[in-house]
């Protein structure tokens, strides 16, 4: 019987990795073999537990897109690990001191800066890792793992300084990884050299260098922003606050006005392939409750999507469309302020919703009109979010979809869909994120204020022609042109395994230790997060949680999923493997 030490290596101690460690220790709390466990924890982020997305040093202009009310991150009970005591840690709501036992229905939802949530995540991780390190149970390595390989029946992990560490099993929770640069950015980079007047920022974060560049320029500045999503909003907000402020003329919660307090002309020019903005979340719990499915509808949705036989028969995203359309149609039909042009029959509403989900180019007066001027589209979305305009079918569907997300994620993760049906289903979910992952309504109010002030140029938002020279980027649309001296790429890469260029992933892929679940998706894993490898030993002792497991797992980007069932399932599997190692 082998009763030697058993080492777990966790690569990436952001929110998901830190919570997975909590789950592991809780799962092992009553194990007779707990004294055998050792931990090697790797993270090179500035603040352990927070990760780059929730970094504490980022400006307050970077907002989270989930309401504080919805940040139901449960607290951690006290843990006792082989004589090491770890104190309990409060829930996020307790930690931040939210005063509401139940959020008032008419109180506008708040959306904290990402750094605020990062402070909570960092404090929680520190309070766990510190006692473990002090007691010699854990080793914390403030570095990035470059290479993971099998050596003499164990895993060898090599960091960027060439140091090597051994582990019996490894959990990768590395989050967003660099990917191959697309052709457009490559061409721009080749044109804009180090001596050119123009400046290219190939990533939106950190935002500080972009703001610093604008601050240093004396005079007019025009910044083009590739992308029209959440990251674009952070970039726009950061630059706008550097040059001025947002004010409310009537001192209420309504429309904003932008007051530029610095000299020079600031122009911000976003653009995307379709020019469609993200729809904001409803302003208050009461507004949001109008789009809520019933408990019975959610149960039926979960049963339908979780049916393994139905999954196996599915050939496309019709499987998901057929399940969710009746719910959205019922919710829409119950709205007193539904769009007047919508069909009166619920069957016809279902038919129109299904048609639009199958074909994004479907046109109907009750669907959002992308042909309207871009600023008008923003204002229409704001009005729907605050209950001042009739609700379009697509906006309603997106809000219903968001409230169905937990059920969709749990039912479809580790499914038996065919590769093509899986890819189509995830692609559809990504498309609806335009609404379901939308920003706070205040973000769109800011965009409206900037557009009215002439700072935000929306004439080029829909797939403009672009010419790049050493002097900058000239965008053209409908006979109008503008030249930007700086370009920011705010389009975040999708978690497609085959485009990742980080050595820790490419080496495992080239050695067939990991494989994609589909050409367009991430790593194939089982329901306990272990990889589906062609190498049996790897399948038992290498696990992946998070963004790079997209496909096998649905819903990898949500912060609530970091504290969900998947880390707990991994921890329970790890406990079983520890017990098996004694025989």
N, C-alpha and C positions, 0 to 999 in steps of 0.2 A: 504494500500500500504506500502510495506517494503522499507524504504529508509535508512537503517542502513549501516554501513561499509561493504564492500565486500572484502575479503582477498584472494589473490592468493598466494599459496606457490609454489615456484619453487625449486626443489631438484636437484642440480647439475648446477653450474654456469660456466661450461666450454664453449667452442665456441658455441655449440648448445643452451644451456640454456640462455647465454647472448644475443644471437641474437633473441631468442624467446621473451625475455623481450623487446628488441627494437621493435619487431613487435607488441607486445601487446600495448605498449605505443603509437605507431604510429596509430594503429587501433582505440584506444580510444581517440585520440586527439580532435575529435569534439563531443565526447559524453557528454551529459549533466550530466552524472553520474560519470564523471571522479573523482570528489572530493570525492566520496565514496570509491575509490580503495585504498587498502593498500597491501603491498607486504612483504612477508617473504622469504628471499633468503638464501639458504643453499649451502655451498661449503667448503670443507676442504683441497682443493689443496693449494699448496704454493703460487700460483699466480692466483687470480680470473680471469676467462676468458680464461686462457690458458689450464687448465686441465692437467692431467698427461702426455698426449701424447706430448704436446707442452710446457712442463715445462721449465722455463727460466734457471734453474740451471743445466740442462743436458749438457754434453760436445758437442762441435761442431762436433764431429765425428758421432753424430746421425743426419742423413740426412732425409729430407722429400723426398717423391718419386713423387711429382708433380712439374712440372717446374714452375719457377717464372712467366714465361709468362702466364701460365694457371691459376695463382692464381688471378682470377678476382673477388675479394671481394669488392663489391661496398661500397662506403662510406655511412655514416649515416647523414641524414639531421638534422638540429637543431630541438629540440623538446621542446614544452612548455606544461607542465603537471600541471594544477591547480596552476598556479603561480610559478612553478619550471621550470627554464630554463636549458636545457641540450644542450651544444654546439654541433655543427656538428663535425663529425669525418671523416678523409679522407679515401679513398680507400686504399687497401694495396699497390697498385702500386704507388700512390701519397706519401704515408707514407714512403716507403722505398727509394723513389727518383729514380725510374727507369727512365733512360733518353730517352727511346724509345717511340715515339708516336705509331710507328708500329715496332715490333721487326724485325730487319733485317733478311732476309731469310737464310743468310749464317752464322749468329752468333750462336754459340753453346748455347743451352739452359742452364740456370743456375738452380741449385737446392739448396736452402738455407738450413742451419742447422735448425732443428725443433725449436730450441730455438729462432731463429730470428722471425719466424712466431709467436711464443708464446709471444714475446715482443709486437708485434702489437696487438694481441688478448687481452693481459692483459691491455695495455694502453686504448684500446677501451672500455673494460668492466669497468675499473676504472672511466673513464670519464662519464659513464652512471650511475653507481651505487652510486658514491660519492655524487652527488647533491641530489639524491633521499633519501639517508640516512640522509644527513644533514637537509633536509626539513621535515623529519619525515614521509615521504611517504613509505619508505622501512626500513625494519630491515634486516641486514646482519648477518647471523649466521655462524661463522667460525668453523663448525663442520659437522660431517656426520650424516645423519638421519638413525636411526636404525630400526624404526618401524613406519608404517603408518596405521591408523585404523579409522573406523567411530565411532563417539561419539556424541550423541545428535544432529544428523542431520548435523554435520560438520566433517571435517577431523582433527584428532589429530596426530601430528608429534612429535616423541620423538627422541632426539639426543643421542649421546654416553654418555653424562654426565647426562642423565635422565631428562633433561629439556623438557617441553612439549609446543607445539605451536599449535594454531588453525588456520584453513583456510577453506574457503568456497569451494575452489577447489584447486587441486594439479596437478602440471606438474612434471613428473619424466624425467630427462634427465641425468641419472647417468652413462651412458657410460659403459665401460668394468667393469664387476663385477667378483669377484672370483667364480670359479666353482669347482666341485668335482674333486679331484686329481685322475689321471688315475693310473691304476694298476702298470705300469712300474715305475713311479715316487715313488709310495708308497713303492714298493719293494726296490728301491735304497735308499730311506730315512731310511728304517728299517735297511739296511746294513751299511750305512754310518752314524754312530752316532756322537755325539759331540766330541768324543775323537779320531776319525779316522783321518788318514793322508789325506784321500780324502775329497774333499769339493764339495757339490752339491748346485748349484744355481737354484732354481725352477722357476725363472723368469729372463728374460734378462735385464729388467730395474728395478732400475737404474743400469747402467753399471759400475759406479764408484767402488762399492765393488769388482767386478770381476777384474778390473784393479788394484785396491789396493792390492788384494791378489797376483796377478802375480808380482807386484812391490816388495813386501816384500820377495819373495823367492829369495834365493841366488843360482843361478845356472840354470839348465835346467827346463823348465816348458812346460807341454803338457796339452792343454785344449780341451776337446771334446765338441761339440756343437750340441745339438739335434735340427734339423731343418736346412733347406737350403734356407731360404727366406730372407726377408728384415731385420728382427731382427737379424738374424745370421750375416748379413753384418755389422750392427752397432757394434756388439760384436767384430767381427774380426777386423774392422777398429780401434776401440778403443784400443784393445790390440796391434795391429801392430804399432800404433802411439806412444804407450808407449815405445816400444822397438826400434823404428827406424823411417824412413821417406820414403815417396814415391818421387822419382825424375824422371825427364824426361831427358834422356841422350842427346836428340837433341833439347831441349828447344822448343818443339812444342806441339801440342795438341794430339800427338800420344801415343805410348806405354809407360807404366810406368815401372820403376825398383824400387824394394824395397831394401833399404840400412839399414841393422840392425846396430844400433849404440851402443847397450848395449850388454854386454857379456852374455854367456849362450845360450842354444839352445831353441828357441821358436817354438813350434809346435801347430798348430790349426787344429782340426780334425772335420769338419762338417759331418753330416750324416742325411739321411731321408729315408722314405720308398721307394721312387722311384729314388732318386739321380738326379732329374731334377732341373736345376737352373731356376731362373726367367730371362725372356728375357728383355733386357734393352730397354728403350724408344729411338726412333731415336734422333740423336745428335742435329740436327738443325731444325728450322721451315720448311725449304725446304725439308729435309729428311722426316719430319713428314707429310707434305702436300701430299706426294705421296699416303698415305693410307686413305685420307679423302673421305668419301662418299659425294655425291652431295646433295644439299638441297632437291631435289626431292626424292632421295632415303631415306633420313631421314624422310621426310614427310610420305612417303608410309610405312616405318617401324613403325612409330608412329601410323598411322591409323590401320595397321594390328594388332599390339600388343595390341592396346587400344580397339579393337572391343570386346565388352562385350559378344556378342553371341559366337564369336570364342573362347574367354576365357572359357566360360562355357562348350563348346564342347571338349576342350583340355583334353587329358588324360595323357600327358607326356611332356617332354621338346621338342618334335617335333614341337610344336607351335612356339618356339623361333628359333629352328634350321631352319625351313622352311622359316622364315622371314629374317634371317640375311645372310644365305648362298649365295643367289643371289648377294647381295651387295659385300661381300668379294670376290666372284668369279670374278665379274666385275672389282673390284679394282686390283686384282692379274693379271688378263689378260691384263690390261693396263700398267703394270709395264714393262719397257724396260729391267730390270735386274731380271726378274722372273727366278726361278730355271729352268735350262734346262731340267730337268727330269720330269717336270710337264706336264700333259696332254695339248695338243694344243687346244682342243675344250673346250669352256667355259662350255658346258653341262657336260663334263667329269670332269672339275675342280669342279663344283658344286657337282657332285656325290662323288668325293674323299673327299671334305670338309665335306659333310654330313656324310660319313662313319666314318671319324676320330672323328667328334663331338659325334657320337653315341658310338664309341669304341676307347678309348684312346690308346689301344694297336695296332691300325692299323699301318702297316708298308708300307712305300713307299719312294723311293729315294727323292721325292720332299718335304717330311716332315722331320723335324729335326731328326737327327740320334742319338738317345740316346745311341746306342751301341759304338759310338766313345769314346775315352778316355775323361774323364771329363774336363781336361784342354782344349782339342780341342773343346769341345762343347762350353765352355766359349768364346774361341777366335772366333769361328764361329758366335756366337751371337753378339759379339762386331763388327765384320766386317760387318754384316748386318745392324747394327744400324748406322754405319758411312758411309754406301754406298760403301763399298769396297768388297762386296760379293753378289752373287745372293741371292734373297729372297726366303725363303722356304714358303710353304703354311701355315704352322702353325704360323710362325712369322707374316706373312701378316694378317692372320685372327685376331690375338691378337691385332694388332694395329688398325685395322678397328673396332673391338669390343670396344676398349677403346673410340674411337671417337663416337661410337653409345651409350655409357653409359648414357648420359643425357636423350636421347630418350627412352632407355630401362627402366630407372628408373622411369621416369614420366609416361610412358604408363602402366607399370606393378604394380606400387604401388597401393594398395587398389583394387586389381583385384578380379575377381570372379572365378579364377582357382580353381579346386578341390585341396584338401590338397596334394594329391600325385603329381599332375602335378606341383603345386607350389614348392614342395620340390625338384623335379627333375630339374626344371628350375633354381632354385637358386643354386643347386649343380653344374649345368653346368657352370653358371656364375662364381662360385668360382674356378672351374677348370681352366677357361680361364684367371683368374687373374694372373696366372703364367706369362702371357704376358701383359695383360691390366693394371695391377697394378705394372708393372716392375720398376726397379730402374733406376737412371741415368747411362749412359754408363760408366761413370768414376768408379762406384762401381765395375763393372765387370773387368775393366782394373786393378783395385787394386787387385782383386782376382787373376787375371792372373799373376800379378807381384809377389804376395806372393807365388803362386804355383811354379813359376820359381825359386824363391829363396829357395824353400824347406821348407818354413814356413807353407804354407797351404797344408795339406795332403789330397788329394782327392781320395786316393785309397779305402777309406771306406765310400764314400758318398752314396752308393746304398745299403741300408738295411743290414749293417754288423751284424754279431753275436756279442753279448755284454755280458761280464761277469763282474759283479760288486762284489768287495770285499772291505774290509776296507782300502786297499792300493790304490784303484782306479778302473777305468773301462778299461778292456781290450777289444779292438775292433779287430775283425778278419774278413778278406775278401780275398778270393783267395790265402790262404796260408800265408798272411802277417798279422802281428799283431802290435798293438801299445797300450801302456797303458797310460791313462790320469789321472793325479792327481786331476783334476777339471772337473766337468761336468756342462754345462749351458743348461737349457731347454729354447730354443728360440721359441718354438711352442706356439703361442697365441691361447687361447681357442676360439672356435666358440660361437656366441651368442645364445646358445640353452637354453631356459628358464628352462627346467627340470633339468639341471645340475648346475644351479646357487645356491650358498650356502649363499649369502648375506641375512641377516634377513629381510631387507627392501623389498626384493622380495619374499623370501620363505614364509613369513607370509601372504602376499597378495595372494599368490598362494594357500596356505593351507586353507585360508578362502574363496576361490572361488571368490575373488574380481577380479583377473585376470586369464586368461587361455591362453594356447599356441595356436597359429594358426595351428601348426603341431607339432608332437612329436620331430622333429629335429630342430624346429625354435623358434621364439620368441613370444612376447605377441600379441594377436589379438587386433587390433585397427581399428577405423573407419577413414574416410578420414580427419576428423578434429583432429585426434590423440587421441580422447577419447577412452577408453578401451571398448571392447565388453565383458561386464561382465554379470554374471547371476543375479547381483544385480542392479536394475535400477538406484538407486541413484549414485552408483559408475560409471556407464556408462556415466552419465551426467557430473560428476565433477572430474573424475580422468583421466589424459591423460599421454601418454608416447611418447616421441620422441627419436629417435636415435637407438643405437645398439640393445637394447632389444626389439625393435619392428620389428626386421628383420623377413621377411616373408610377413607380411601385407605391409610393406614398403621394397622396394628393393633399395640397394645402401646406406646402413646406415653408412658405414665406411669412405666415402669420405668427405674431409673437405669442398668441395664446396656444398655438400648436407646440411651441417650445416647452410649454408646461403641461402637455397633454398626455395622451395614452402611449404614444410611441416610446418616449424615454422610459416609461414604467415597464413596457413590454420588454425592452432591451435589458433592463435591470433584472427582471424575473428570469430571463434567459441566462443572464450572466451568473446568477445564483445557481442555476441548474448545472451550468458548465463547471463552476467551482466544485460543486459536490461530486460531479462525475470525475473530476481530476484526482479524487482520492482513491479511485479503484484502479 
